[in-house]
């Protein structure tokens, strides 16, 4: 991959519908029949905890091929403190260019920028096989628990990366997905009518019905 093969920049207002289409194509039928991430991203942009300085798109040959966003979150520490962190996503690369290294480039760039802005850590749900290559590890290794998950349950989806070394030292506590990430299914259905029709399929491996 040549150094001039891509460009990463902040999302602009005129990119919004292009990005929503990209997100829809990338997530369609992956975690559920259809998807809700394209609607989610429109809601996140308007949320006070959305970090506009970390709202990135990736271009190749003048076309937007990827995106990533961050939202402010907290760890409820067992000692009563609220520890400010970030959560991340949706992040995606256009399906036709997946597994070619662009996702890792975008991820590494955006977490580096988050570090430069002074954020201490990122927690979110993801696959360790991909995100582990960019320094993420199981959040349990930092003494962090996922809200509502019974003790002993599989938490291998709950990942964390310290952006500032030692930021989470001597902290144990609980993370809950920010309320900004919860959307109304009926609103998703209505929003999706603005896009070209796509068939919803129930596939093995999906997390939700």
mmCIF file of the C-alpha atoms, coordinates in Angstrom:
data_MODEL
# 
_entry.id   MODEL 
# 
loop_
_atom_site.group_PDB 
_atom_site.id 
_atom_site.type_symbol 
_atom_site.label_atom_id 
_atom_site.label_alt_id 
_atom_site.label_comp_id 
_atom_site.label_asym_id 
_atom_site.label_entity_id 
_atom_site.label_seq_id 
_atom_site.pdbx_PDB_ins_code 
_atom_site.Cartn_x 
_atom_site.Cartn_y 
_atom_site.Cartn_z 
_atom_site.occupancy 
_atom_site.B_iso_or_equiv 
_atom_site.pdbx_formal_charge 
_atom_site.auth_seq_id 
_atom_site.auth_comp_id 
_atom_site.auth_asym_id 
_atom_site.auth_atom_id 
_atom_site.pdbx_PDB_model_num 
ATOM 1   C CA . UNK A 1 1   ? 0.000   0.000   0.000  1.00 0.00 ? 1   UNK A CA 1 
ATOM 2   C CA . UNK A 1 2   ? 1.615   3.265   -1.057 1.00 0.00 ? 2   UNK A CA 1 
ATOM 3   C CA . UNK A 1 3   ? 1.835   6.247   1.277  1.00 0.00 ? 3   UNK A CA 1 
ATOM 4   C CA . UNK A 1 4   ? -0.321  8.286   -1.113 1.00 0.00 ? 4   UNK A CA 1 
ATOM 5   C CA . UNK A 1 5   ? -3.002  5.623   -1.357 1.00 0.00 ? 5   UNK A CA 1 
ATOM 6   C CA . UNK A 1 6   ? -5.390  7.170   1.176  1.00 0.00 ? 6   UNK A CA 1 
ATOM 7   C CA . UNK A 1 7   ? -6.303  10.334  3.077  1.00 0.00 ? 7   UNK A CA 1 
ATOM 8   C CA . UNK A 1 8   ? -7.801  10.560  6.577  1.00 0.00 ? 8   UNK A CA 1 
ATOM 9   C CA . UNK A 1 9   ? -9.607  13.781  7.484  1.00 0.00 ? 9   UNK A CA 1 
ATOM 10  C CA . UNK A 1 10  ? -12.450 15.118  9.614  1.00 0.00 ? 10  UNK A CA 1 
ATOM 11  C CA . UNK A 1 11  ? -15.978 14.449  8.380  1.00 0.00 ? 11  UNK A CA 1 
ATOM 12  C CA . UNK A 1 12  ? -17.779 17.446  6.849  1.00 0.00 ? 12  UNK A CA 1 
ATOM 13  C CA . UNK A 1 13  ? -21.503 18.121  6.724  1.00 0.00 ? 13  UNK A CA 1 
ATOM 14  C CA . UNK A 1 14  ? -21.624 17.345  3.013  1.00 0.00 ? 14  UNK A CA 1 
ATOM 15  C CA . UNK A 1 15  ? -20.207 13.877  3.769  1.00 0.00 ? 15  UNK A CA 1 
ATOM 16  C CA . UNK A 1 16  ? -23.092 12.869  6.030  1.00 0.00 ? 16  UNK A CA 1 
ATOM 17  C CA . UNK A 1 17  ? -25.296 10.964  3.590  1.00 0.00 ? 17  UNK A CA 1 
ATOM 18  C CA . UNK A 1 18  ? -22.291 9.334   1.896  1.00 0.00 ? 18  UNK A CA 1 
ATOM 19  C CA . UNK A 1 19  ? -21.065 8.110   5.282  1.00 0.00 ? 19  UNK A CA 1 
ATOM 20  C CA . UNK A 1 20  ? -24.521 6.880   6.265  1.00 0.00 ? 20  UNK A CA 1 
ATOM 21  C CA . UNK A 1 21  ? -24.697 4.849   3.048  1.00 0.00 ? 21  UNK A CA 1 
ATOM 22  C CA . UNK A 1 22  ? -21.208 3.480   3.698  1.00 0.00 ? 22  UNK A CA 1 
ATOM 23  C CA . UNK A 1 23  ? -22.120 2.459   7.250  1.00 0.00 ? 23  UNK A CA 1 
ATOM 24  C CA . UNK A 1 24  ? -25.370 0.876   6.045  1.00 0.00 ? 24  UNK A CA 1 
ATOM 25  C CA . UNK A 1 25  ? -23.576 -1.164  3.383  1.00 0.00 ? 25  UNK A CA 1 
ATOM 26  C CA . UNK A 1 26  ? -20.903 -2.251  5.840  1.00 0.00 ? 26  UNK A CA 1 
ATOM 27  C CA . UNK A 1 27  ? -23.208 -3.375  8.681  1.00 0.00 ? 27  UNK A CA 1 
ATOM 28  C CA . UNK A 1 28  ? -26.209 -4.688  6.737  1.00 0.00 ? 28  UNK A CA 1 
ATOM 29  C CA . UNK A 1 29  ? -27.184 -8.195  7.949  1.00 0.00 ? 29  UNK A CA 1 
ATOM 30  C CA . UNK A 1 30  ? -23.943 -8.496  9.963  1.00 0.00 ? 30  UNK A CA 1 
ATOM 31  C CA . UNK A 1 31  ? -25.174 -8.309  13.579 1.00 0.00 ? 31  UNK A CA 1 
ATOM 32  C CA . UNK A 1 32  ? -28.917 -8.464  12.907 1.00 0.00 ? 32  UNK A CA 1 
ATOM 33  C CA . UNK A 1 33  ? -31.267 -8.624  9.916  1.00 0.00 ? 33  UNK A CA 1 
ATOM 34  C CA . UNK A 1 34  ? -30.728 -5.187  8.349  1.00 0.00 ? 34  UNK A CA 1 
ATOM 35  C CA . UNK A 1 35  ? -28.827 -2.753  10.588 1.00 0.00 ? 35  UNK A CA 1 
ATOM 36  C CA . UNK A 1 36  ? -29.259 0.315   12.764 1.00 0.00 ? 36  UNK A CA 1 
ATOM 37  C CA . UNK A 1 37  ? -25.747 1.785   12.674 1.00 0.00 ? 37  UNK A CA 1 
ATOM 38  C CA . UNK A 1 38  ? -26.503 4.231   9.836  1.00 0.00 ? 38  UNK A CA 1 
ATOM 39  C CA . UNK A 1 39  ? -29.275 5.765   11.957 1.00 0.00 ? 39  UNK A CA 1 
ATOM 40  C CA . UNK A 1 40  ? -27.126 5.601   15.096 1.00 0.00 ? 40  UNK A CA 1 
ATOM 41  C CA . UNK A 1 41  ? -24.430 7.738   13.513 1.00 0.00 ? 41  UNK A CA 1 
ATOM 42  C CA . UNK A 1 42  ? -26.925 10.515  12.741 1.00 0.00 ? 42  UNK A CA 1 
ATOM 43  C CA . UNK A 1 43  ? -27.977 10.506  16.403 1.00 0.00 ? 43  UNK A CA 1 
ATOM 44  C CA . UNK A 1 44  ? -24.408 10.452  17.695 1.00 0.00 ? 44  UNK A CA 1 
ATOM 45  C CA . UNK A 1 45  ? -23.421 13.526  15.659 1.00 0.00 ? 45  UNK A CA 1 
ATOM 46  C CA . UNK A 1 46  ? -26.033 15.551  17.564 1.00 0.00 ? 46  UNK A CA 1 
ATOM 47  C CA . UNK A 1 47  ? -25.165 14.232  21.030 1.00 0.00 ? 47  UNK A CA 1 
ATOM 48  C CA . UNK A 1 48  ? -23.254 16.497  23.472 1.00 0.00 ? 48  UNK A CA 1 
ATOM 49  C CA . UNK A 1 49  ? -20.787 13.682  24.253 1.00 0.00 ? 49  UNK A CA 1 
ATOM 50  C CA . UNK A 1 50  ? -19.880 13.196  20.574 1.00 0.00 ? 50  UNK A CA 1 
ATOM 51  C CA . UNK A 1 51  ? -16.255 14.248  19.953 1.00 0.00 ? 51  UNK A CA 1 
ATOM 52  C CA . UNK A 1 52  ? -16.347 16.254  16.721 1.00 0.00 ? 52  UNK A CA 1 
ATOM 53  C CA . UNK A 1 53  ? -12.542 16.497  16.695 1.00 0.00 ? 53  UNK A CA 1 
ATOM 54  C CA . UNK A 1 54  ? -12.431 12.686  16.350 1.00 0.00 ? 54  UNK A CA 1 
ATOM 55  C CA . UNK A 1 55  ? -15.079 12.241  13.634 1.00 0.00 ? 55  UNK A CA 1 
ATOM 56  C CA . UNK A 1 56  ? -12.955 10.804  10.830 1.00 0.00 ? 56  UNK A CA 1 
ATOM 57  C CA . UNK A 1 57  ? -13.452 9.674   7.253  1.00 0.00 ? 57  UNK A CA 1 
ATOM 58  C CA . UNK A 1 58  ? -10.943 7.841   5.085  1.00 0.00 ? 58  UNK A CA 1 
ATOM 59  C CA . UNK A 1 59  ? -10.682 8.591   1.362  1.00 0.00 ? 59  UNK A CA 1 
ATOM 60  C CA . UNK A 1 60  ? -9.121  6.662   -1.510 1.00 0.00 ? 60  UNK A CA 1 
ATOM 61  C CA . UNK A 1 61  ? -9.129  8.054   -5.047 1.00 0.00 ? 61  UNK A CA 1 
ATOM 62  C CA . UNK A 1 62  ? -11.502 10.826  -3.906 1.00 0.00 ? 62  UNK A CA 1 
ATOM 63  C CA . UNK A 1 63  ? -14.079 8.349   -2.566 1.00 0.00 ? 63  UNK A CA 1 
ATOM 64  C CA . UNK A 1 64  ? -14.937 7.900   1.114  1.00 0.00 ? 64  UNK A CA 1 
ATOM 65  C CA . UNK A 1 65  ? -14.063 4.293   1.974  1.00 0.00 ? 65  UNK A CA 1 
ATOM 66  C CA . UNK A 1 66  ? -14.058 4.333   5.787  1.00 0.00 ? 66  UNK A CA 1 
ATOM 67  C CA . UNK A 1 67  ? -15.123 6.178   8.922  1.00 0.00 ? 67  UNK A CA 1 
ATOM 68  C CA . UNK A 1 68  ? -14.698 6.159   12.697 1.00 0.00 ? 68  UNK A CA 1 
ATOM 69  C CA . UNK A 1 69  ? -16.244 8.161   15.546 1.00 0.00 ? 69  UNK A CA 1 
ATOM 70  C CA . UNK A 1 70  ? -15.729 8.559   19.314 1.00 0.00 ? 70  UNK A CA 1 
ATOM 71  C CA . UNK A 1 71  ? -18.050 9.414   22.200 1.00 0.00 ? 71  UNK A CA 1 
ATOM 72  C CA . UNK A 1 72  ? -17.146 10.469  25.744 1.00 0.00 ? 72  UNK A CA 1 
ATOM 73  C CA . UNK A 1 73  ? -17.872 7.816   28.374 1.00 0.00 ? 73  UNK A CA 1 
ATOM 74  C CA . UNK A 1 74  ? -17.046 6.980   31.999 1.00 0.00 ? 74  UNK A CA 1 
ATOM 75  C CA . UNK A 1 75  ? -15.832 4.182   34.209 1.00 0.00 ? 75  UNK A CA 1 
ATOM 76  C CA . UNK A 1 76  ? -17.786 4.058   37.462 1.00 0.00 ? 76  UNK A CA 1 
ATOM 77  C CA . UNK A 1 77  ? -14.886 3.287   39.754 1.00 0.00 ? 77  UNK A CA 1 
ATOM 78  C CA . UNK A 1 78  ? -15.463 1.153   42.831 1.00 0.00 ? 78  UNK A CA 1 
ATOM 79  C CA . UNK A 1 79  ? -14.061 3.971   44.985 1.00 0.00 ? 79  UNK A CA 1 
ATOM 80  C CA . UNK A 1 80  ? -16.889 6.271   43.856 1.00 0.00 ? 80  UNK A CA 1 
ATOM 81  C CA . UNK A 1 81  ? -15.044 8.267   41.221 1.00 0.00 ? 81  UNK A CA 1 
ATOM 82  C CA . UNK A 1 82  ? -16.133 8.739   37.616 1.00 0.00 ? 82  UNK A CA 1 
ATOM 83  C CA . UNK A 1 83  ? -13.121 8.135   35.377 1.00 0.00 ? 83  UNK A CA 1 
ATOM 84  C CA . UNK A 1 84  ? -13.503 9.869   31.989 1.00 0.00 ? 84  UNK A CA 1 
ATOM 85  C CA . UNK A 1 85  ? -12.700 7.699   28.976 1.00 0.00 ? 85  UNK A CA 1 
ATOM 86  C CA . UNK A 1 86  ? -13.804 7.346   25.351 1.00 0.00 ? 86  UNK A CA 1 
ATOM 87  C CA . UNK A 1 87  ? -15.854 4.748   23.585 1.00 0.00 ? 87  UNK A CA 1 
ATOM 88  C CA . UNK A 1 88  ? -15.649 4.202   19.848 1.00 0.00 ? 88  UNK A CA 1 
ATOM 89  C CA . UNK A 1 89  ? -17.675 3.327   16.793 1.00 0.00 ? 89  UNK A CA 1 
ATOM 90  C CA . UNK A 1 90  ? -19.285 2.579   14.562 1.00 0.00 ? 90  UNK A CA 1 
ATOM 91  C CA . UNK A 1 91  ? -16.058 2.103   12.625 1.00 0.00 ? 91  UNK A CA 1 
ATOM 92  C CA . UNK A 1 92  ? -16.072 0.568   9.160  1.00 0.00 ? 92  UNK A CA 1 
ATOM 93  C CA . UNK A 1 93  ? -14.344 0.177   5.825  1.00 0.00 ? 93  UNK A CA 1 
ATOM 94  C CA . UNK A 1 94  ? -16.313 -0.285  2.607  1.00 0.00 ? 94  UNK A CA 1 
ATOM 95  C CA . UNK A 1 95  ? -16.968 -4.036  2.097  1.00 0.00 ? 95  UNK A CA 1 
ATOM 96  C CA . UNK A 1 96  ? -15.045 -4.129  -1.188 1.00 0.00 ? 96  UNK A CA 1 
ATOM 97  C CA . UNK A 1 97  ? -11.809 -3.058  0.561  1.00 0.00 ? 97  UNK A CA 1 
ATOM 98  C CA . UNK A 1 98  ? -12.038 -5.052  3.780  1.00 0.00 ? 98  UNK A CA 1 
ATOM 99  C CA . UNK A 1 99  ? -9.056  -7.148  4.929  1.00 0.00 ? 99  UNK A CA 1 
ATOM 100 C CA . UNK A 1 100 ? -6.606  -4.973  2.999  1.00 0.00 ? 100 UNK A CA 1 
ATOM 101 C CA . UNK A 1 101 ? -5.166  -3.101  5.971  1.00 0.00 ? 101 UNK A CA 1 
ATOM 102 C CA . UNK A 1 102 ? -7.206  0.096   5.710  1.00 0.00 ? 102 UNK A CA 1 
ATOM 103 C CA . UNK A 1 103 ? -9.174  -0.582  8.901  1.00 0.00 ? 103 UNK A CA 1 
ATOM 104 C CA . UNK A 1 104 ? -6.035  -0.870  11.012 1.00 0.00 ? 104 UNK A CA 1 
ATOM 105 C CA . UNK A 1 105 ? -4.592  2.320   9.496  1.00 0.00 ? 105 UNK A CA 1 
ATOM 106 C CA . UNK A 1 106 ? -7.791  4.218   10.292 1.00 0.00 ? 106 UNK A CA 1 
ATOM 107 C CA . UNK A 1 107 ? -7.993  2.764   13.802 1.00 0.00 ? 107 UNK A CA 1 
ATOM 108 C CA . UNK A 1 108 ? -4.355  3.526   14.633 1.00 0.00 ? 108 UNK A CA 1 
ATOM 109 C CA . UNK A 1 109 ? -4.617  7.064   13.254 1.00 0.00 ? 109 UNK A CA 1 
ATOM 110 C CA . UNK A 1 110 ? -7.807  7.876   15.138 1.00 0.00 ? 110 UNK A CA 1 
ATOM 111 C CA . UNK A 1 111 ? -6.617  6.493   18.496 1.00 0.00 ? 111 UNK A CA 1 
ATOM 112 C CA . UNK A 1 112 ? -3.359  8.426   18.067 1.00 0.00 ? 112 UNK A CA 1 
ATOM 113 C CA . UNK A 1 113 ? -5.366  11.619  17.538 1.00 0.00 ? 113 UNK A CA 1 
ATOM 114 C CA . UNK A 1 114 ? -7.440  10.815  20.640 1.00 0.00 ? 114 UNK A CA 1 
ATOM 115 C CA . UNK A 1 115 ? -4.204  10.530  22.612 1.00 0.00 ? 115 UNK A CA 1 
ATOM 116 C CA . UNK A 1 116 ? -3.049  13.906  21.286 1.00 0.00 ? 116 UNK A CA 1 
ATOM 117 C CA . UNK A 1 117 ? -6.315  15.442  22.543 1.00 0.00 ? 117 UNK A CA 1 
ATOM 118 C CA . UNK A 1 118 ? -5.533  14.189  26.038 1.00 0.00 ? 118 UNK A CA 1 
ATOM 119 C CA . UNK A 1 119 ? -7.951  11.282  26.411 1.00 0.00 ? 119 UNK A CA 1 
ATOM 120 C CA . UNK A 1 120 ? -6.702  8.522   28.701 1.00 0.00 ? 120 UNK A CA 1 
ATOM 121 C CA . UNK A 1 121 ? -8.344  5.292   27.501 1.00 0.00 ? 121 UNK A CA 1 
ATOM 122 C CA . UNK A 1 122 ? -10.862 3.766   25.086 1.00 0.00 ? 122 UNK A CA 1 
ATOM 123 C CA . UNK A 1 123 ? -13.342 1.011   26.012 1.00 0.00 ? 123 UNK A CA 1 
ATOM 124 C CA . UNK A 1 124 ? -15.776 -0.606  23.619 1.00 0.00 ? 124 UNK A CA 1 
ATOM 125 C CA . UNK A 1 125 ? -17.156 -3.883  22.308 1.00 0.00 ? 125 UNK A CA 1 
ATOM 126 C CA . UNK A 1 126 ? -15.172 -5.575  19.546 1.00 0.00 ? 126 UNK A CA 1 
ATOM 127 C CA . UNK A 1 127 ? -13.261 -8.597  18.275 1.00 0.00 ? 127 UNK A CA 1 
ATOM 128 C CA . UNK A 1 128 ? -9.855  -9.065  19.895 1.00 0.00 ? 128 UNK A CA 1 
ATOM 129 C CA . UNK A 1 129 ? -8.547  -10.770 16.747 1.00 0.00 ? 129 UNK A CA 1 
ATOM 130 C CA . UNK A 1 130 ? -8.739  -7.442  14.898 1.00 0.00 ? 130 UNK A CA 1 
ATOM 131 C CA . UNK A 1 131 ? -8.387  -4.821  17.613 1.00 0.00 ? 131 UNK A CA 1 
ATOM 132 C CA . UNK A 1 132 ? -5.647  -6.682  19.455 1.00 0.00 ? 132 UNK A CA 1 
ATOM 133 C CA . UNK A 1 133 ? -3.293  -5.824  16.578 1.00 0.00 ? 133 UNK A CA 1 
ATOM 134 C CA . UNK A 1 134 ? -3.711  -2.153  17.520 1.00 0.00 ? 134 UNK A CA 1 
ATOM 135 C CA . UNK A 1 135 ? -2.976  -2.511  21.217 1.00 0.00 ? 135 UNK A CA 1 
ATOM 136 C CA . UNK A 1 136 ? -6.439  -3.290  22.574 1.00 0.00 ? 136 UNK A CA 1 
ATOM 137 C CA . UNK A 1 137 ? -6.757  -6.024  25.178 1.00 0.00 ? 137 UNK A CA 1 
ATOM 138 C CA . UNK A 1 138 ? -9.480  -7.540  27.332 1.00 0.00 ? 138 UNK A CA 1 
ATOM 139 C CA . UNK A 1 139 ? -10.852 -4.851  29.645 1.00 0.00 ? 139 UNK A CA 1 
ATOM 140 C CA . UNK A 1 140 ? -10.847 -7.370  32.503 1.00 0.00 ? 140 UNK A CA 1 
ATOM 141 C CA . UNK A 1 141 ? -7.046  -7.103  32.501 1.00 0.00 ? 141 UNK A CA 1 
ATOM 142 C CA . UNK A 1 142 ? -7.513  -3.514  33.732 1.00 0.00 ? 142 UNK A CA 1 
ATOM 143 C CA . UNK A 1 143 ? -9.982  -4.575  36.426 1.00 0.00 ? 143 UNK A CA 1 
ATOM 144 C CA . UNK A 1 144 ? -12.970 -3.309  34.444 1.00 0.00 ? 144 UNK A CA 1 
ATOM 145 C CA . UNK A 1 145 ? -16.383 -4.978  34.311 1.00 0.00 ? 145 UNK A CA 1 
ATOM 146 C CA . UNK A 1 146 ? -19.157 -4.662  31.744 1.00 0.00 ? 146 UNK A CA 1 
ATOM 147 C CA . UNK A 1 147 ? -22.455 -3.380  33.138 1.00 0.00 ? 147 UNK A CA 1 
ATOM 148 C CA . UNK A 1 148 ? -25.102 -6.060  33.568 1.00 0.00 ? 148 UNK A CA 1 
ATOM 149 C CA . UNK A 1 149 ? -22.825 -8.991  32.741 1.00 0.00 ? 149 UNK A CA 1 
ATOM 150 C CA . UNK A 1 150 ? -23.024 -11.755 35.360 1.00 0.00 ? 150 UNK A CA 1 
ATOM 151 C CA . UNK A 1 151 ? -19.804 -12.682 37.141 1.00 0.00 ? 151 UNK A CA 1 
ATOM 152 C CA . UNK A 1 152 ? -18.004 -15.432 35.257 1.00 0.00 ? 152 UNK A CA 1 
ATOM 153 C CA . UNK A 1 153 ? -19.816 -14.719 31.960 1.00 0.00 ? 153 UNK A CA 1 
ATOM 154 C CA . UNK A 1 154 ? -17.801 -14.403 28.758 1.00 0.00 ? 154 UNK A CA 1 
ATOM 155 C CA . UNK A 1 155 ? -16.559 -10.811 28.549 1.00 0.00 ? 155 UNK A CA 1 
ATOM 156 C CA . UNK A 1 156 ? -14.079 -11.352 25.726 1.00 0.00 ? 156 UNK A CA 1 
ATOM 157 C CA . UNK A 1 157 ? -15.988 -8.811  23.592 1.00 0.00 ? 157 UNK A CA 1 
ATOM 158 C CA . UNK A 1 158 ? -15.279 -6.017  26.097 1.00 0.00 ? 158 UNK A CA 1 
ATOM 159 C CA . UNK A 1 159 ? -11.991 -4.401  25.060 1.00 0.00 ? 159 UNK A CA 1 
ATOM 160 C CA . UNK A 1 160 ? -9.846  -1.555  26.325 1.00 0.00 ? 160 UNK A CA 1 
ATOM 161 C CA . UNK A 1 161 ? -6.769  0.378   25.297 1.00 0.00 ? 161 UNK A CA 1 
ATOM 162 C CA . UNK A 1 162 ? -4.882  2.798   27.505 1.00 0.00 ? 162 UNK A CA 1 
ATOM 163 C CA . UNK A 1 163 ? -3.953  5.882   25.493 1.00 0.00 ? 163 UNK A CA 1 
ATOM 164 C CA . UNK A 1 164 ? -1.950  7.289   28.409 1.00 0.00 ? 164 UNK A CA 1 
ATOM 165 C CA . UNK A 1 165 ? 0.204   4.549   29.984 1.00 0.00 ? 165 UNK A CA 1 
ATOM 166 C CA . UNK A 1 166 ? -0.887  3.942   33.566 1.00 0.00 ? 166 UNK A CA 1 
ATOM 167 C CA . UNK A 1 167 ? -4.149  5.900   33.203 1.00 0.00 ? 167 UNK A CA 1 
ATOM 168 C CA . UNK A 1 168 ? -6.151  2.983   34.628 1.00 0.00 ? 168 UNK A CA 1 
ATOM 169 C CA . UNK A 1 169 ? -3.644  1.930   37.260 1.00 0.00 ? 169 UNK A CA 1 
ATOM 170 C CA . UNK A 1 170 ? -5.235  1.009   40.615 1.00 0.00 ? 170 UNK A CA 1 
ATOM 171 C CA . UNK A 1 171 ? -8.728  1.567   39.167 1.00 0.00 ? 171 UNK A CA 1 
ATOM 172 C CA . UNK A 1 172 ? -11.390 -1.141  39.252 1.00 0.00 ? 172 UNK A CA 1 
ATOM 173 C CA . UNK A 1 173 ? -14.920 -0.416  38.166 1.00 0.00 ? 173 UNK A CA 1 
ATOM 174 C CA . UNK A 1 174 ? -17.777 -0.804  35.742 1.00 0.00 ? 174 UNK A CA 1 
ATOM 175 C CA . UNK A 1 175 ? -18.377 0.414   32.209 1.00 0.00 ? 175 UNK A CA 1 
ATOM 176 C CA . UNK A 1 176 ? -21.829 0.865   30.703 1.00 0.00 ? 176 UNK A CA 1 
ATOM 177 C CA . UNK A 1 177 ? -22.478 1.651   27.054 1.00 0.00 ? 177 UNK A CA 1 
ATOM 178 C CA . UNK A 1 178 ? -23.408 5.378   26.909 1.00 0.00 ? 178 UNK A CA 1 
ATOM 179 C CA . UNK A 1 179 ? -27.107 6.118   26.481 1.00 0.00 ? 179 UNK A CA 1 
ATOM 180 C CA . UNK A 1 180 ? -26.242 7.849   23.202 1.00 0.00 ? 180 UNK A CA 1 
ATOM 181 C CA . UNK A 1 181 ? -25.872 4.380   21.647 1.00 0.00 ? 181 UNK A CA 1 
ATOM 182 C CA . UNK A 1 182 ? -29.436 3.267   22.351 1.00 0.00 ? 182 UNK A CA 1 
ATOM 183 C CA . UNK A 1 183 ? -31.876 3.982   19.527 1.00 0.00 ? 183 UNK A CA 1 
ATOM 184 C CA . UNK A 1 184 ? -35.556 3.315   18.904 1.00 0.00 ? 184 UNK A CA 1 
ATOM 185 C CA . UNK A 1 185 ? -36.152 0.445   16.462 1.00 0.00 ? 185 UNK A CA 1 
ATOM 186 C CA . UNK A 1 186 ? -39.238 2.161   15.016 1.00 0.00 ? 186 UNK A CA 1 
ATOM 187 C CA . UNK A 1 187 ? -37.183 5.295   14.310 1.00 0.00 ? 187 UNK A CA 1 
ATOM 188 C CA . UNK A 1 188 ? -34.565 3.128   12.592 1.00 0.00 ? 188 UNK A CA 1 
ATOM 189 C CA . UNK A 1 189 ? -37.249 1.601   10.348 1.00 0.00 ? 189 UNK A CA 1 
ATOM 190 C CA . UNK A 1 190 ? -38.579 5.031   9.433  1.00 0.00 ? 190 UNK A CA 1 
ATOM 191 C CA . UNK A 1 191 ? -35.098 6.419   8.742  1.00 0.00 ? 191 UNK A CA 1 
ATOM 192 C CA . UNK A 1 192 ? -34.188 3.441   6.563  1.00 0.00 ? 192 UNK A CA 1 
ATOM 193 C CA . UNK A 1 193 ? -37.003 4.329   4.155  1.00 0.00 ? 193 UNK A CA 1 
ATOM 194 C CA . UNK A 1 194 ? -34.755 7.176   2.944  1.00 0.00 ? 194 UNK A CA 1 
ATOM 195 C CA . UNK A 1 195 ? -32.348 4.653   1.416  1.00 0.00 ? 195 UNK A CA 1 
ATOM 196 C CA . UNK A 1 196 ? -32.563 2.237   -1.484 1.00 0.00 ? 196 UNK A CA 1 
ATOM 197 C CA . UNK A 1 197 ? -34.352 -1.001  -0.490 1.00 0.00 ? 197 UNK A CA 1 
ATOM 198 C CA . UNK A 1 198 ? -32.189 -3.870  0.775  1.00 0.00 ? 198 UNK A CA 1 
ATOM 199 C CA . UNK A 1 199 ? -33.301 -7.335  1.841  1.00 0.00 ? 199 UNK A CA 1 
ATOM 200 C CA . UNK A 1 200 ? -33.071 -8.148  5.531  1.00 0.00 ? 200 UNK A CA 1 
ATOM 201 C CA . UNK A 1 201 ? -31.751 -11.650 6.106  1.00 0.00 ? 201 UNK A CA 1 
ATOM 202 C CA . UNK A 1 202 ? -31.542 -13.722 9.267  1.00 0.00 ? 202 UNK A CA 1 
ATOM 203 C CA . UNK A 1 203 ? -28.085 -15.304 9.131  1.00 0.00 ? 203 UNK A CA 1 
ATOM 204 C CA . UNK A 1 204 ? -26.111 -17.573 11.425 1.00 0.00 ? 204 UNK A CA 1 
ATOM 205 C CA . UNK A 1 205 ? -23.660 -15.679 13.600 1.00 0.00 ? 205 UNK A CA 1 
ATOM 206 C CA . UNK A 1 206 ? -25.883 -12.642 14.046 1.00 0.00 ? 206 UNK A CA 1 
ATOM 207 C CA . UNK A 1 207 ? -26.101 -11.380 17.623 1.00 0.00 ? 207 UNK A CA 1 
ATOM 208 C CA . UNK A 1 208 ? -29.678 -10.060 17.520 1.00 0.00 ? 208 UNK A CA 1 
ATOM 209 C CA . UNK A 1 209 ? -32.966 -11.217 16.009 1.00 0.00 ? 209 UNK A CA 1 
# 
